[in-house]
Amino acid sequence: MHHPICEFKIWIDCGNIWATGAYNTGWIKFYKAIYMKRALFILVGVVALVGGYFVWKATAAKQNGQSPYRMGAVDRGTVQMVVTATGTVSAVTTVTVGSQVSGTIKEILVDFNSPVKKGQVVARLDPTFLQASVSENEAALERAEATLKQANRDVARISDLAEKNLAPRVDLDNALTSLDMAKASVRQAQAALQRAKVNLAYSVIQSPTDGVVISRNVDVGQTVAASMQAPTLFTIAQDLRKMQIETNIDEADVGRLEEGMEALFTVDSYPDLTFHASVGQIRYASKVDQSVVTYPVILTVDNPELKLRPGMTANVTVVTARQEDALRIPASALRFRPADFKTEKSNGEPGRAQASGTTAKGRGAQRDSVHTWDKSQRGGGESRSSSLVFVRGQDGKPQMKRIHVGINDGTFAELKDTELALGDSVILGMTGTSALGVKMMPGMGGPTGPRR
């Protein structure tokens, strides 16, 4: 034990060393070692306190007769399997109105949201150049007809001379050839005039169908050029009371869909409303996006109140299997395995021992209890797959029960042909762990099923 005066002298000496700048690095290492030891002692103490707390909780629960397991009850309710996706609301039939001739927009007679009828005039182009083309072709036709008349007179005159042997035969042949060419010129001029008149008629843009104008892409005075492709002037939705939603369903879920299945969806514009739809078409053409294969699925929707508008994003839920008032258990009961439980493969070979604690860890353990219903539900039909659950026996230890599972939505599983009755309790996991086998700190709340 050091004398206080000696300790004081040591501190004075250290202060002198620091003041003069002639300090020794050994002193710095000495004090660092002291602080590191103190931090280590504090950390070990905290870990010991936390471990002691959990040991005390487990001992107290055992002494009070409390179960170390989290329990769930067999009850009745709705179990359903769904497929979720997003899609875009659109009209069943959408027609783009274009122009087959070039020109300047002279007049626009409709606007956005204007209802139109088939044949109704929606716009007009400036017909000045088109009318001039008609006049030019009319003059060309008159010139061709005059040439034809002259050819007929020449043939008649040369024929009379040829009959009197006053004109050679070759003159008659030339006259007949000129007559044929004149006739062809008349037909050609007639066709050109007809084409000019059609182009003039195309300067009046008409609606090809009944519907509502949902898009207008031009204004008065704008020039449109129709060359290889007709420019789009308007977009008309045929009937907004009949809508459709185009979604892309993952290849893992498309096998569970059938035409006519019920679907529900919501849109951001009406978050409190749920709209009804049905599966109208499942297309065979696939799409690949970022190595994910999807298939287009078309949902048909009735829109009598015109609340749905083209382009809205729909959050779709398709019910592939549903059972009302079904006898069910929490799905987490299918994943629980005791610490000393060992699986056996179907061929009789012993499986690996499951991890200790609450539930079987890893995907392999989940396949032992969950894969049976997953394969059977691909088609959306009813199944009676076998699985295992555990109940608390009379000695307080887990007792295995083999059950048949129907629909499993990830939160609840339907029971089929089972010894379990309404109100019976099944083990979900160990106290202090979540439904997925993760230890919870006090105050983190209860377990929840997997989200879908």
BABAKE-633370 format. One line per field, with one value per residue (C-alpha): z, x, y; residue in one letter. Coordinates in steps of 0.001 Angstrom, whole numbers, always signed. Each point is the difference from the previous one (the first is absolute). Layout:
# BABAKE-633370
up: c(Z|...)
east: c(X|...)
north: c(Y|...)
code: c(A|...)
***
This chain:
# BABAKE-633370
up: c(+0|-1079|+2425|-960|+84|-2422|-2350|+153|-849|-2989|-1345|+523|-1887|-2830|-176|-216|-2796|-2026|+714|-1242|-3075|+867|+453|-359|-2307|+2623|+2228|-2852|-578|+3729|+326|-3207|+1389|+3200|-1934|-2284|+3010|+1579|-3234|-258|+3607|-668|-3196|+1769|+2786|-2420|-1805|+3331|+1096|-3248|+93|+3649|-821|-2598|+2301|+2781|-2322|-1098|+3579|+1240|-2790|+854|+3712|-627|-2190|-3179|-3375|-1751|-3306|-1887|-670|-2692|-149|-2651|-1141|-2933|-2589|-3605|-1707|-3486|-2376|-2190|-2771|+104|-2828|-1358|-3326|-2054|-574|-3643|-2310|-1679|-3462|-672|-3511|-1210|-2547|-2537|-3308|-3336|-1702|+866|+759|+2606|+2740|-828|+2600|+3059|+1032|+3084|+3103|+2865|+1503|-2896|-804|-3708|-2344|-2945|-3071|+2006|-1314|+2559|-2015|-3424|-1970|-2271|-3371|-2233|-1562|-58|-1840|-2480|-635|-762|-2484|-1656|-450|-1357|-2672|-788|-425|-2402|-2044|-150|-1092|-2747|-1208|-59|-2159|-2466|-145|-809|-2856|-1395|-4|-1765|-2724|-658|-89|-2807|-1944|+530|-1325|-3199|-137|+396|+3256|+828|+2564|+2327|+474|+1187|+2453|+1424|+403|+1855|+2313|+752|+838|+2513|+1619|+277|+1722|+2509|+633|+829|+2506|+1542|+339|+1558|+2606|+829|+429|+2237|+2156|+291|+1080|+2645|+1355|+154|+1958|+2375|+949|+2109|+2980|+1288|+3041|-957|+3065|+2874|+3125|+1942|-1033|+2544|-1854|-2407|-1509|-2373|+52|-2575|-2404|+527|-3108|-276|-2430|-1137|-1621|+970|+3092|+742|+2831|+3060|+600|+2574|+2176|+555|+2616|-1279|+3280|+3402|+1758|-936|+1090|+253|+2076|-1498|+2610|-197|+2154|+1009|-1526|+3496|+502|-3459|+258|+2857|-2077|-2049|-2163|+1905|+3399|+2277|+479|+2213|-557|+1295|-1580|+1648|-971|+2177|+2784|+2013|-2866|-1143|-3587|-1358|-3164|-1573|-1890|-3661|-1836|+831|-2909|-1100|-1137|+2742|+987|+1545|+2240|+1923|-395|+1387|-2287|+178|-1979|-855|+1694|-1016|+2597|-1073|+2059|-18|+432|+122|+2091|-2150|+3070|-1651|-2554|-2589|+1297|+3689|+1876|+1461|+2919|-872|+2241|-1674|+2322|-1208|+2853|+2822|+2807|+2291|+3628|-295|+2944|+121|+1988|-80|-2809|+2341|+1738|-3158|+313|+3661|+816|+3489|+720|+0|-3031|-2998|-3433|-2116|-3750|-2027|-972|+3634|+296|+3188|-454|+1754|+3523|+97|+1645|+3674|+1232|-1289|-3622|-2645|-1533|-3662|-3158|+287|+3168|-1525|-2958|+2401|+1243|-2672|-3420|+107|-241|-2342|-2839|+355|-85|-3338|-1755|+2532|+847|+3257|+1535|+2973|+458|+3030|+2521|+3661|+2960|+3697|+2998|+3662|+1542|+3531|+1078|-1413|-2873|-3701|-1476|-3778|-1959|-3692|-1792|-3524|-1214|-2568|-996|+1567|-406|+2067|+3062|+507|-1301|-593|+1795|-1766|+1619|+3244|+3609|+1126|+987|+304|+2968|+240|+511|-2162|+576|-2064|+1440|+3128|+2326|-864|-3715|-3017|-2378|-2157|+2838|+689|+3641|+1064|+2621|+2563|-1390|-3658|-178|-1089|-3082|-3375|-2973|-3175|-2228|-3475)
east: c(+0|+1364|+278|-2173|+3039|+1825|-2995|-184|+3690|-507|-2752|+2200|+2841|-2331|-1258|+3539|+783|-3049|+737|+3540|-1019|+2431|-2674|+506|-2240|+9|-2266|-2544|-101|-374|-3090|-1536|+292|-1769|-2933|-326|-196|-2703|-2085|+370|-1166|-3062|-913|+296|-2207|-2742|-8|-206|-2935|-1933|+644|-1008|-3220|-1040|+993|-2046|-3002|+150|+425|-2848|-2301|+770|-546|-3306|-1183|-51|+518|+3301|-1864|-2041|-3373|-2635|-3603|-1902|-2858|-2293|+276|+717|+3118|+857|+2926|+576|+2257|+919|+1193|-187|-1430|-1262|-3644|-882|-2994|-889|+201|+2118|+104|+2613|-1326|+2536|+225|+707|+845|+2360|-1180|-599|-2600|-2746|-2594|-320|-3547|+611|+2148|+1052|-2856|-2334|-2491|-65|-2086|+1125|+374|+17|+2379|+2746|+2403|+607|+3170|+564|-1352|+1607|+2696|-2215|-2738|+2566|+1099|-3591|-320|+3282|-1098|-3380|+1824|+2204|-3099|-1550|+3218|+40|-3645|+723|+2899|-2318|-2541|+2699|+1235|-3517|-285|+3382|-936|-3302|+1638|+2888|-2379|-2027|+3171|+1278|-3239|+486|+3658|+988|+1986|+2552|-830|+2737|-1750|-3118|+2012|+1653|-3361|-1432|+3058|-428|-3669|+919|+2591|-2533|-2461|+2688|+903|-3639|-152|+3282|-1271|-3228|+1978|+2204|-3086|-1597|+3135|+83|-3642|+670|+2941|-2247|-2556|+2762|+562|-3131|+982|-2842|-322|+187|-1973|-2199|+1905|+1751|+3027|+2717|+2902|+460|+3458|-455|-1097|-1419|+2694|+2237|+1310|-335|+2135|-1305|+2860|+823|-2232|-3165|+451|-2195|-2425|-2403|-376|-3559|-1043|-2944|-1902|+1309|-2732|+1888|+3628|+2852|+3154|+3144|+2242|+3135|-127|+3144|+445|-87|-3567|-1545|-776|-2389|-2134|-3030|-2269|-3037|+1708|-1033|+2437|+52|+2015|+499|+1255|+1814|-2738|-2551|+1998|-3141|-1804|+489|-960|-977|+1342|+358|+2758|-923|+3080|+3293|+2330|+2627|+2539|+2606|+2024|+3462|+926|+3287|+95|-3557|-2508|-3527|-3202|-2574|-3348|-2991|-2671|-3423|-1602|-3432|+213|-3606|+810|+3030|+2228|+2779|+2046|+2479|+3554|-803|+2227|-1954|+1176|-1560|-735|-1274|-1586|+1185|-1444|-2368|-1667|-2583|-442|+2935|+1598|+3453|+3209|+2718|+2443|+2962|-1023|+1062|+3556|+611|+2326|+1263|+3697|+352|-2206|+1470|-1574|-73|+99|-2635|+2418|+678|+3412|+451|-55|+2038|-850|-1809|+1593|-766|-2198|-3408|-488|+1915|+2486|+812|-1881|+496|-2057|-2734|-171|-725|-3124|-1073|+893|-2826|-2748|+1932|+173|-3642|-1148|+1614|-3237|-2137|-1914|-679|+2672|+476|+3739|+1590|+1996|+1009|-987|+754|-2281|+910|-310|-1040|+3655|+433|+2173|-827|-2063|-32|-3280|-288|-2563|-1255|+248|-2261|+338|+2944|+237|+3164|-1893|-2541|-189|-3221|-309|-1338|-721|+1822|-182|+135|-3288|-1257|+1665|+2986|+3405|+3074|+3583|+1125|+3498|+2023|-726|+2175|+288|-1923|-1925|+3129|+2245|+1649|+511|-1942|+971|-2632|-2495|+409|-3518|-1446|+671|-1427|-492|+2009|-1112|-1169)
north: c(+0|+3342|+2868|+3046|+2261|-2288|-66|+3785|+195|-2308|+2234|+3094|-1663|-949|+3538|+1304|-2418|+1093|+3674|-239|-2068|-2755|-2606|-3704|-2056|-2770|+2067|+406|-3764|-563|+2154|-1383|-3511|+1088|+1489|-3047|-2315|+2119|-26|-3777|-468|+2190|-1944|-3363|+1306|+1140|-3356|-1829|+2136|-576|-3754|-146|+1801|-2566|-2886|+1550|+406|-3642|-1248|+2154|-1213|-3625|+555|+1729|-2875|+2087|-1688|+722|-186|+2507|-1555|+556|-1149|-1908|+2239|+616|+2728|+854|-1338|+1125|-11|+3021|+1236|+3668|+2214|+3517|+1063|+2919|+868|+558|+2|-3272|+1602|+3076|+1495|+2482|+2517|+1207|+1823|-1669|+3305|+2815|+3481|+2674|-420|+2509|-915|-2275|-831|-2223|+146|-2259|-2061|+904|-2766|-806|-2098|-2067|+2242|+3237|+2671|+627|+2179|+1548|+630|+2975|-1276|+2656|-2172|-3065|+1916|+1278|-3569|-937|+2860|-952|-3594|+1098|+1986|-2968|-2144|+2507|+54|-3801|-90|+2543|-2113|-2998|+1843|+994|-3593|-1202|+2528|-1015|-3657|+700|+2130|-2376|-2962|+1635|+708|-3504|-1495|+2040|-1036|+3629|-528|-2648|-2650|+1181|+3355|-1791|-2090|+3116|+1674|-2977|-50|+3691|-659|-2718|+2256|+2810|-2294|-1060|+3629|+736|-2845|+1150|+3555|-1269|-1975|+2975|+2196|-2598|-147|+3785|+64|-2689|+2002|+3043|-2024|-1147|+3627|-400|-2202|-2173|-2242|-3683|-1175|+1047|+950|+2731|+2038|-742|+1613|+2935|+431|+2966|+3635|+2379|+1184|-3009|-1753|-3747|-1987|-3363|-1859|-3591|+24|+1902|+2514|-510|+2848|-1443|-3080|-1205|-2569|-1960|-599|+1074|-1975|-3160|+109|-2465|-396|-1469|-1598|-2124|-3136|-1873|-3438|-1530|+1261|-43|-3733|+724|+2365|-926|+2104|+1208|+197|+2827|+2877|+3072|+3151|+3499|+3205|+2868|+2442|-1839|-1677|-811|-1756|-3579|-779|-3385|-1605|-3428|-1771|+355|-1263|-1697|+517|-2485|+2583|+424|+3036|-10|+2920|-179|-3803|-331|-1731|+1374|-521|+2690|-510|+2145|+814|+1294|+2747|+1631|+3775|+1252|+3091|+925|+252|-1972|+1899|-1287|-93|-557|-2441|-2908|-2158|-3347|-2969|-3175|-2573|-3414|-2097|+892|-1917|+1587|-1099|-2392|-1791|+1578|+375|+2668|-805|+460|-3253|-1881|+1299|-797|-2893|-931|+81|-3807|-622|-1816|-254|-3140|+24|-1781|-2797|-919|+1655|+1987|+3756|+2628|+1071|+3309|+3011|+515|+2785|+877|-860|-1899|+2385|+351|-723|-3724|-155|+2102|-2367|-2871|+1740|+2450|-1391|-2510|+2600|+2292|-2534|-951|+3602|+812|-753|+1817|-3163|-1734|-2207|-2292|+129|-1594|+2016|-1|+2147|-329|+282|+79|-3468|-886|-14|+3503|-1181|+509|-2808|-465|+25|-761|+2139|+582|+3569|+1626|+3644|+1814|+3765|+372|+1256|-2781|-3564|-1915|-3341|-3102|-3381|+748|-1127|+3605|+1556|+3541|+1696|-2350|+1603|-546|+1096|+2972|+418|+615|+2868|+2974|-795|+1159|-2216|-281|-1138|+3365|+947|+3069|+2534|+936|+2477|-997|-1362|-3311|-2071|+725|-2233|+419|+2803|-816)
code: c(M|H|H|P|I|C|E|F|K|I|W|I|D|C|G|N|I|W|A|T|G|A|Y|N|T|G|W|I|K|F|Y|K|A|I|Y|M|K|R|A|L|F|I|L|V|G|V|V|A|L|V|G|G|Y|F|V|W|K|A|T|A|A|K|Q|N|G|Q|S|P|Y|R|M|G|A|V|D|R|G|T|V|Q|M|V|V|T|A|T|G|T|V|S|A|V|T|T|V|T|V|G|S|Q|V|S|G|T|I|K|E|I|L|V|D|F|N|S|P|V|K|K|G|Q|V|V|A|R|L|D|P|T|F|L|Q|A|S|V|S|E|N|E|A|A|L|E|R|A|E|A|T|L|K|Q|A|N|R|D|V|A|R|I|S|D|L|A|E|K|N|L|A|P|R|V|D|L|D|N|A|L|T|S|L|D|M|A|K|A|S|V|R|Q|A|Q|A|A|L|Q|R|A|K|V|N|L|A|Y|S|V|I|Q|S|P|T|D|G|V|V|I|S|R|N|V|D|V|G|Q|T|V|A|A|S|M|Q|A|P|T|L|F|T|I|A|Q|D|L|R|K|M|Q|I|E|T|N|I|D|E|A|D|V|G|R|L|E|E|G|M|E|A|L|F|T|V|D|S|Y|P|D|L|T|F|H|A|S|V|G|Q|I|R|Y|A|S|K|V|D|Q|S|V|V|T|Y|P|V|I|L|T|V|D|N|P|E|L|K|L|R|P|G|M|T|A|N|V|T|V|V|T|A|R|Q|E|D|A|L|R|I|P|A|S|A|L|R|F|R|P|A|D|F|K|T|E|K|S|N|G|E|P|G|R|A|Q|A|S|G|T|T|A|K|G|R|G|A|Q|R|D|S|V|H|T|W|D|K|S|Q|R|G|G|G|E|S|R|S|S|S|L|V|F|V|R|G|Q|D|G|K|P|Q|M|K|R|I|H|V|G|I|N|D|G|T|F|A|E|L|K|D|T|E|L|A|L|G|D|S|V|I|L|G|M|T|G|T|S|A|L|G|V|K|M|M|P|G|M|G|G|P|T|G|P|R|R)
***
